[in-house]
Amino acid sequence: MKHIVALHDVVTPWSDGLEPSDAELDAIEYELPLIMADVDLLDAEIAVLDRAPSELDEQRIRRARRRMLAVRRDLTNRAAAAVSMPGGAA
């Protein structure tokens, strides 16, 4: 049996560019509330894929959707405020 472990570095060399930069990590942290809200919505939708949703399931999906939209709105407003702040008050 021939081992190819020694060739692993040749095929996929490790570089410092594989780690996320500080800016990328900051962007992920900034969007983390939206990511978590999306996960909650997906979790609620996946729970009813193989059965008819009950009233409680529908309520959970509506709540998750509203939370996701509210977080998206808040992030959009925060981004818009950050863009308008450097120019000063008009």
NORHULIN-V751470 format. One record per backbone hydrogen bond with DSSP energy under -1.0 kcal/mol. CO is the residue of the C=O (numbers start at 0). NH is the residue of the N-H. Records with the same first field share a line. If there is no record, write none. Layout:
CO = NH / NH
This chain:
4 = 7
6 = 10
7 = 11
14 = 17
15 = 18
20 = 24
21 = 25
22 = 26
23 = 27
24 = 28
25 = 29
26 = 30
30 = 34
31 = 35
32 = 36
33 = 37
34 = 38
35 = 39
36 = 40
37 = 41
38 = 42
39 = 43
40 = 44
41 = 45
42 = 46
45 = 48
53 = 57
54 = 58
55 = 59
56 = 60
57 = 61
58 = 62
59 = 63
60 = 64
61 = 65
62 = 66
63 = 67
64 = 68
65 = 69
66 = 70
67 = 71
68 = 72
69 = 73
70 = 74
71 = 75
72 = 76
73 = 77
74 = 78
75 = 79
76 = 80
77 = 81
78 = 82
79 = 83
80 = 84
84 = 87
